[in-house]
Amino acid sequence: MAALRYAGLDDTDSEDELPPGWEQRSTKDGWVYYAKRPKTKMLVVRGFNRLISLHLPEQKEREDIVPGHTEEKTQWEHPKTGKRKRIAGDLPYGWEQETDDNGQVFFVDHINKRTTYLDPRLAFTVDDNPTKPTARQKYDGSTTAMEILQGRDFSGKVVIVTGANSGIGFETAKSFALHGAHVILACRNMARANEAVLRILEEWHKAKVEAMTLDLALLRSVQHFAEAFKAKNVSLHVLVCNAAAFALPWSLTKDGLETTFQVNHLGHFYLVQLLQDVLCRSAPARVVVVSSESHRFTDISDSSGKLDLSRLSPSKNDYWAMLAYNRSKLCNILFSNELHRRLSPRGVTSNAVHPGNMMYSAIHHNWWVYTLLFTLARPFTKSMERYREHEREHRALLNSGYHGAWR
């Protein structure tokens, strides 16, 4: 402390004043972090009884760098107090938040016609120092999609979410988009998909989000989607296989397969196969397959233990909607596990997830019994926004023309 006093470094107005060389910055979603500039040249002048140091920057001031980059040291905790802070309140009148071509946030003062990389609300931050949770306690049933992605920057990442025009698929797509990712909503109903795009743009007009047609009940549509996506010549970092059908009456698709099986499993299986080369070129990449705990309550093997293909796409006489759904979810898990085994050496991981029990959704609208059960269970389930705890990276439930609910 004596040396600090001698150098004049402890002469601060408050404990929140930063040490020399440190800067206070903010993320898109309002969290404060601290950056220490790289070393600078020093000009030392010895005076009578004190040391005077003049810092001469080696280069002009650069754009903000988010935590994790190697050019400078960054951290969430205040370098003196160890506290974490977040920004409170809205931007002052006349100010607007923008993002530059490098994904860095800057602020525009339209009244005074100036721009800055410093959030004008940094003078009005509040402490945020919750007790550090254990790994098991970090996320729970009350965690929301935005909380999971807090502080993450997905700028430059490309994400596809199937069935993303409503419900938890929409929450997944929105969360990625609001954190900088280029998100593609792959949906059968383009009218509702375009409405979902507008809803995301209303929250952040700079979001990179678009809708593309994908009907999993038609393999030709899956092929056309893959071809259209590849024609964009972009990477693919995350593929969320989320869309699904539940409690449908028996019907066959135009491809001659039972609808629940094709929509929930085979359509996604074919989609991943068609985009596999793009995923590998984009590594590290990830496939997330939304399954269900209900996969435990079925079997796809015959009495001898061999795979019974007739159970996957059953005839009308052998069809039970709930059992068909369970089997399709079991196929999801088997597929995800094998996909991970084959592609993880090439930098592509695959994870199957259970999104939560009996969530707020439209998946039960096909039969009044399911509606009653979902209504009774609703107080004990997760909201759409909380789904992202299990999927990570934020399953849409959309109304199908097959007289059932699709997600």
C-alpha positions as CSV (number, residue, x, y, z in Angstrom):
1,M,0.0,0.0,0.0
2,A,2.9,2.4,0.7
3,A,4.2,1.9,-2.8
4,L,0.8,2.5,-4.2
5,R,0.4,5.7,-2.2
6,Y,3.9,6.8,-3.3
7,A,2.9,6.3,-7.0
8,G,-0.4,8.0,-6.5
9,L,-2.4,4.9,-7.5
10,D,-4.6,4.7,-4.4
11,D,-5.8,8.2,-4.7
12,T,-9.4,7.4,-5.9
13,D,-12.7,8.9,-5.2
14,S,-14.4,5.5,-4.6
15,E,-13.7,1.8,-4.4
16,D,-15.4,1.4,-7.8
17,E,-12.7,3.5,-9.6
18,L,-10.7,1.3,-11.9
19,P,-6.9,0.8,-11.6
20,P,-4.8,2.3,-14.4
21,G,-5.1,0.4,-17.7
22,W,-8.5,-1.0,-17.0
23,E,-11.7,-0.2,-18.9
24,Q,-15.4,-0.9,-18.1
25,R,-17.5,-2.3,-20.9
26,S,-20.8,-4.0,-21.5
27,T,-22.3,-6.9,-23.4
28,K,-25.3,-6.8,-25.7
29,D,-27.6,-8.1,-22.9
30,G,-26.5,-5.5,-20.3
31,W,-23.7,-7.2,-18.3
32,V,-20.6,-5.3,-17.3
33,Y,-17.1,-6.7,-17.9
34,Y,-13.6,-5.3,-17.5
35,A,-10.8,-5.2,-19.9
36,K,-7.1,-4.4,-19.4
37,R,-5.3,-3.0,-22.3
38,P,-2.1,-4.6,-23.7
39,K,1.2,-3.3,-22.3
40,T,2.1,0.2,-23.4
41,K,5.4,1.9,-23.8
42,M,6.5,3.9,-20.8
43,L,8.3,7.2,-20.6
44,V,9.7,7.6,-17.1
45,V,10.7,11.1,-15.8
46,R,12.3,11.3,-12.4
47,G,11.2,14.4,-10.5
48,F,12.1,15.7,-7.1
49,N,10.5,13.1,-4.8
50,R,8.0,11.2,-7.0
51,L,7.9,9.1,-10.1
52,I,5.9,10.4,-13.1
53,S,4.9,7.8,-15.7
54,L,3.4,8.8,-19.0
55,H,1.6,6.0,-20.9
56,L,2.1,6.2,-24.6
57,P,-0.3,3.8,-26.5
58,E,1.4,1.7,-29.1
59,Q,-1.6,2.0,-31.4
60,K,-4.8,4.1,-31.7
61,E,-7.7,3.0,-29.6
62,R,-9.2,-0.3,-30.9
63,E,-12.7,-1.5,-30.9
64,D,-14.1,-3.2,-27.8
65,I,-13.1,-6.8,-27.4
66,V,-15.4,-9.3,-25.7
67,P,-14.3,-11.5,-22.9
68,G,-12.2,-14.5,-24.1
69,H,-10.2,-12.8,-26.8
70,T,-6.4,-13.1,-26.4
71,E,-5.5,-9.5,-27.3
72,E,-6.2,-8.2,-23.8
73,K,-7.2,-9.5,-20.4
74,T,-10.9,-9.5,-19.7
75,Q,-13.0,-10.6,-16.7
76,W,-16.5,-10.2,-15.3
77,E,-15.4,-9.2,-11.8
78,H,-14.3,-5.6,-10.9
79,P,-10.5,-5.7,-10.6
80,K,-10.5,-4.0,-7.2
81,T,-13.8,-5.0,-5.5
82,G,-14.4,-8.4,-7.1
83,K,-18.0,-7.5,-7.7
84,R,-20.1,-8.3,-10.8
85,K,-22.4,-5.6,-12.2
86,R,-25.2,-5.2,-14.7
87,I,-26.7,-2.3,-16.3
88,A,-30.1,-1.0,-15.0
89,G,-32.7,0.9,-17.0
90,D,-33.2,1.8,-20.6
91,L,-30.9,3.9,-22.8
92,P,-31.3,7.7,-22.4
93,Y,-33.7,9.5,-24.8
94,G,-32.2,9.8,-28.3
95,W,-29.7,6.9,-27.8
96,E,-29.8,3.6,-29.8
97,Q,-27.7,0.4,-29.6
98,E,-26.2,-0.9,-32.8
99,T,-23.7,-3.6,-33.9
100,D,-20.8,-3.1,-36.2
101,D,-19.6,-5.5,-38.9
102,N,-17.4,-7.3,-36.4
103,G,-20.3,-8.0,-34.0
104,Q,-19.2,-5.3,-31.5
105,V,-21.9,-3.2,-29.8
106,F,-21.7,0.5,-30.1
107,F,-24.1,3.4,-29.2
108,V,-25.5,6.2,-31.3
109,D,-26.5,9.5,-29.7
110,H,-28.9,10.9,-32.4
111,I,-29.4,14.2,-30.6
112,N,-25.7,15.1,-30.5
113,K,-24.9,13.1,-33.6
114,R,-22.0,11.0,-32.1
115,T,-21.2,7.4,-31.5
116,T,-19.3,5.6,-28.8
117,Y,-18.4,2.1,-27.8
118,L,-19.2,2.9,-24.1
119,D,-22.7,2.3,-22.9
120,P,-24.0,5.6,-21.5
121,R,-25.7,3.6,-18.7
122,L,-22.4,2.4,-17.3
123,A,-22.7,5.2,-14.7
124,F,-25.8,3.6,-13.3
125,T,-24.9,0.0,-12.8
126,V,-26.1,-2.2,-10.0
127,D,-24.3,-5.0,-8.2
128,D,-25.1,-8.6,-9.1
129,N,-23.3,-11.0,-6.8
130,P,-25.4,-14.1,-6.3
131,T,-23.9,-17.0,-4.3
132,K,-21.8,-19.0,-6.7
133,P,-23.8,-22.2,-7.4
134,T,-22.4,-25.7,-7.7
135,A,-22.4,-27.3,-11.1
136,R,-25.5,-29.2,-10.1
137,Q,-27.3,-26.0,-8.9
138,K,-26.2,-23.8,-11.8
139,Y,-29.4,-24.3,-13.8
140,D,-32.8,-25.5,-12.7
141,G,-36.4,-25.6,-13.8
142,S,-36.8,-21.9,-13.4
143,T,-33.9,-21.0,-15.7
144,T,-34.9,-19.1,-18.8
145,A,-33.4,-19.2,-22.3
146,M,-31.9,-15.8,-22.0
147,E,-30.3,-16.6,-18.7
148,I,-28.6,-19.7,-20.2
149,L,-27.0,-17.6,-22.9
150,Q,-26.2,-14.7,-20.6
151,G,-22.9,-13.1,-21.7
152,R,-22.4,-15.4,-24.7
153,D,-21.7,-13.9,-28.1
154,F,-22.8,-16.0,-31.1
155,S,-21.8,-13.5,-33.8
156,G,-20.7,-15.3,-36.9
157,K,-22.5,-18.5,-35.9
158,V,-25.2,-20.0,-38.1
159,V,-28.1,-21.9,-36.4
160,I,-31.0,-23.9,-37.9
161,V,-34.0,-24.6,-35.7
162,T,-36.8,-26.8,-37.1
163,G,-40.4,-26.0,-36.1
164,A,-39.3,-22.6,-34.8
165,N,-42.4,-20.5,-35.5
166,S,-43.9,-20.8,-32.0
167,G,-43.5,-22.3,-28.6
168,I,-40.1,-23.4,-27.3
169,G,-38.7,-23.7,-30.8
170,F,-39.4,-20.0,-31.2
171,E,-37.8,-19.3,-27.8
172,T,-34.7,-21.2,-28.9
173,A,-34.4,-19.3,-32.2
174,K,-35.1,-16.0,-30.6
175,S,-32.4,-16.5,-27.9
176,F,-29.8,-17.4,-30.4
177,A,-30.7,-14.4,-32.6
178,L,-30.6,-11.9,-29.8
179,H,-27.1,-13.1,-29.0
180,G,-25.8,-12.4,-32.5
181,A,-26.3,-15.7,-34.3
182,H,-27.6,-15.9,-37.9
183,V,-30.8,-18.0,-37.3
184,I,-32.8,-19.9,-39.8
185,L,-36.4,-20.9,-38.8
186,A,-37.1,-24.1,-40.8
187,C,-40.9,-24.4,-40.8
188,R,-43.7,-26.0,-42.8
189,N,-46.1,-23.0,-42.3
190,M,-44.4,-20.1,-43.9
191,A,-47.0,-17.5,-42.9
192,R,-46.5,-18.3,-39.2
193,A,-42.7,-18.5,-39.7
194,N,-42.6,-15.0,-41.2
195,E,-44.6,-13.7,-38.3
196,A,-42.1,-15.3,-35.9
197,V,-39.3,-13.5,-37.8
198,L,-41.0,-10.2,-37.4
199,R,-41.5,-10.8,-33.7
200,I,-37.8,-11.3,-33.2
201,L,-36.9,-8.3,-35.3
202,E,-39.3,-6.2,-33.1
203,E,-37.1,-7.1,-30.1
204,W,-33.8,-6.3,-32.0
205,H,-34.0,-4.9,-35.5
206,K,-30.4,-5.9,-36.2
207,A,-31.1,-9.6,-35.6
208,K,-30.0,-11.9,-38.4
209,V,-33.0,-14.1,-38.8
210,E,-34.9,-15.6,-41.7
211,A,-37.5,-18.3,-42.5
212,M,-37.2,-21.2,-44.9
213,T,-39.7,-23.9,-46.0
214,L,-39.3,-27.3,-44.5
215,D,-42.0,-30.0,-44.4
216,L,-40.7,-33.0,-42.6
217,A,-43.7,-35.1,-43.8
218,L,-42.4,-34.8,-47.3
219,L,-38.9,-36.1,-48.0
220,R,-38.7,-34.0,-51.2
221,S,-39.2,-30.9,-49.2
222,V,-36.4,-31.9,-46.9
223,Q,-34.1,-32.3,-49.9
224,H,-35.2,-29.0,-51.3
225,F,-34.5,-27.3,-48.0
226,A,-31.0,-28.8,-47.8
227,E,-30.2,-27.7,-51.4
228,A,-31.5,-24.1,-50.7
229,F,-29.4,-23.9,-47.6
230,K,-26.2,-25.1,-49.3
231,A,-26.8,-22.6,-52.0
232,K,-26.3,-19.9,-49.4
233,N,-22.6,-21.0,-49.1
234,V,-22.6,-20.4,-45.3
235,S,-21.4,-22.5,-42.4
236,L,-23.7,-24.5,-40.1
237,H,-22.6,-24.5,-36.4
238,V,-25.8,-25.6,-34.7
239,L,-28.7,-27.7,-36.0
240,V,-31.6,-28.1,-33.6
241,C,-33.9,-30.9,-34.6
242,N,-37.0,-29.8,-32.7
243,A,-40.2,-30.1,-34.8
244,A,-42.4,-33.0,-33.9
245,A,-46.0,-34.4,-34.2
246,F,-47.9,-35.7,-31.2
247,A,-51.3,-37.6,-30.8
248,L,-52.0,-37.7,-34.5
249,P,-54.7,-40.0,-35.9
250,W,-53.2,-42.7,-38.2
251,S,-52.2,-41.4,-41.6
252,L,-49.6,-42.0,-44.2
253,T,-47.4,-39.3,-45.7
254,K,-47.0,-38.9,-49.5
255,D,-43.8,-41.0,-49.0
256,G,-46.0,-43.9,-47.8
257,L,-44.8,-43.8,-44.2
258,E,-46.7,-43.3,-40.9
259,T,-46.8,-39.6,-40.3
260,T,-45.6,-39.5,-36.6
261,F,-42.5,-41.7,-37.5
262,Q,-41.6,-39.6,-40.5
263,V,-42.0,-36.2,-39.0
264,N,-40.4,-36.9,-35.6
265,H,-37.6,-39.1,-36.7
266,L,-37.1,-40.0,-40.4
267,G,-37.4,-36.4,-41.7
268,H,-34.7,-35.2,-39.3
269,F,-32.5,-38.2,-40.0
270,Y,-32.6,-37.4,-43.7
271,L,-32.0,-33.7,-43.0
272,V,-28.9,-34.4,-41.0
273,Q,-27.5,-36.8,-43.6
274,L,-28.0,-34.1,-46.3
275,L,-26.3,-31.4,-44.2
276,Q,-23.6,-33.6,-42.7
277,D,-20.8,-32.3,-45.0
278,V,-21.6,-28.7,-44.1
279,L,-21.6,-29.5,-40.4
280,C,-18.2,-31.2,-40.7
281,R,-16.7,-28.3,-42.7
282,S,-18.0,-25.9,-40.0
283,A,-16.6,-27.8,-37.0
284,P,-16.8,-27.4,-34.2
285,A,-20.5,-27.9,-34.7
286,R,-23.4,-29.4,-32.8
287,V,-26.6,-31.3,-33.5
288,V,-29.3,-31.1,-30.8
289,V,-32.1,-33.7,-31.1
290,V,-35.2,-33.0,-29.0
291,S,-36.4,-36.3,-27.6
292,S,-38.6,-37.1,-24.6
293,E,-38.6,-39.1,-21.4
294,S,-41.5,-41.0,-23.0
295,H,-38.9,-43.0,-25.0
296,R,-38.5,-45.2,-21.9
297,F,-42.0,-46.5,-22.2
298,T,-41.7,-48.5,-25.4
299,D,-39.7,-50.9,-27.4
300,I,-38.9,-51.4,-31.1
301,S,-37.6,-54.9,-30.8
302,D,-39.5,-58.2,-31.3
303,S,-39.6,-61.0,-28.8
304,S,-36.3,-62.3,-30.0
305,G,-34.6,-59.0,-29.4
306,K,-34.2,-58.1,-33.0
307,L,-35.3,-54.7,-34.5
308,D,-38.9,-54.9,-35.7
309,L,-39.3,-52.5,-38.5
310,S,-43.0,-52.9,-38.7
311,R,-43.3,-51.2,-35.3
312,L,-41.7,-48.0,-36.6
313,S,-44.3,-47.4,-39.4
314,P,-47.3,-49.5,-38.2
315,S,-50.4,-50.3,-40.1
316,K,-53.7,-48.6,-39.1
317,N,-54.8,-51.7,-37.1
318,D,-51.5,-51.7,-35.1
319,Y,-51.4,-48.0,-34.5
320,W,-51.7,-46.2,-31.1
321,A,-50.8,-42.5,-31.2
322,M,-49.0,-42.4,-27.8
323,L,-47.0,-45.5,-28.6
324,A,-46.0,-44.1,-32.0
325,Y,-44.8,-40.9,-30.4
326,N,-42.8,-42.9,-27.8
327,R,-41.2,-45.0,-30.4
328,S,-40.2,-42.0,-32.5
329,K,-38.5,-40.4,-29.4
330,L,-36.6,-43.6,-28.8
331,C,-35.4,-43.5,-32.4
332,N,-34.3,-39.9,-31.8
333,I,-32.0,-41.0,-29.0
334,L,-30.6,-44.0,-30.8
335,F,-29.9,-41.8,-33.8
336,S,-28.2,-39.0,-31.8
337,N,-26.0,-41.5,-30.0
338,E,-24.8,-43.1,-33.2
339,L,-24.4,-39.8,-34.9
340,H,-22.2,-38.6,-32.1
341,R,-20.1,-41.8,-32.3
342,R,-19.5,-41.3,-36.0
343,L,-19.0,-37.5,-36.3
344,S,-17.4,-36.5,-33.0
345,P,-13.9,-37.4,-34.3
346,R,-14.6,-34.8,-37.0
347,G,-15.6,-32.1,-34.6
348,V,-19.4,-32.5,-34.7
349,T,-21.1,-33.4,-31.5
350,S,-24.7,-34.7,-31.1
351,N,-26.9,-34.5,-28.0
352,A,-30.4,-35.8,-27.4
353,V,-32.4,-33.8,-24.8
354,H,-35.6,-34.0,-22.8
355,P,-37.1,-30.5,-22.7
356,G,-39.2,-30.9,-19.6
357,N,-42.5,-32.4,-18.6
358,M,-45.9,-31.4,-20.0
359,M,-44.8,-27.9,-20.9
360,Y,-47.0,-24.9,-21.9
361,S,-47.6,-25.7,-25.5
362,A,-50.1,-26.5,-28.2
363,I,-49.0,-30.1,-28.5
364,H,-52.0,-31.5,-26.8
365,H,-54.8,-29.9,-28.9
366,N,-55.7,-33.0,-30.8
367,W,-57.7,-34.7,-28.1
368,W,-59.6,-33.2,-25.1
369,V,-58.2,-35.8,-22.7
370,Y,-54.7,-34.6,-23.4
371,T,-55.8,-31.0,-23.0
372,L,-57.3,-31.8,-19.6
373,L,-54.1,-33.6,-18.5
374,F,-51.9,-30.8,-19.6
375,T,-54.1,-28.2,-17.9
376,L,-54.0,-30.1,-14.6
377,A,-50.2,-30.5,-14.8
378,R,-49.4,-27.0,-15.9
379,P,-48.7,-25.5,-12.5
380,F,-45.9,-28.1,-12.0
381,T,-44.3,-27.6,-15.4
382,K,-41.8,-25.2,-17.1
383,S,-42.8,-22.3,-19.3
384,M,-41.6,-22.0,-22.8
385,E,-38.9,-19.5,-21.8
386,R,-37.5,-22.0,-19.3
387,Y,-37.1,-24.8,-21.9
388,R,-33.6,-23.7,-22.9
389,E,-32.1,-25.1,-19.7
390,H,-32.1,-28.6,-21.3
391,E,-31.6,-27.7,-25.0
392,R,-29.2,-24.9,-24.8
393,E,-28.6,-23.4,-27.6
394,H,-33.4,-22.0,-27.2
395,R,-39.0,-26.7,-29.9
396,A,-41.8,-25.0,-31.7
397,L,-45.2,-26.5,-31.5
398,L,-47.2,-25.7,-34.6
399,N,-50.7,-26.6,-35.8
400,S,-50.5,-29.1,-38.6
401,G,-52.8,-29.9,-41.5
402,Y,-52.8,-33.5,-40.3
403,H,-55.3,-32.8,-37.5
404,G,-52.7,-32.9,-34.8
405,A,-50.3,-30.6,-33.1
406,W,-46.8,-30.2,-34.5
407,R,-43.9,-28.7,-32.9
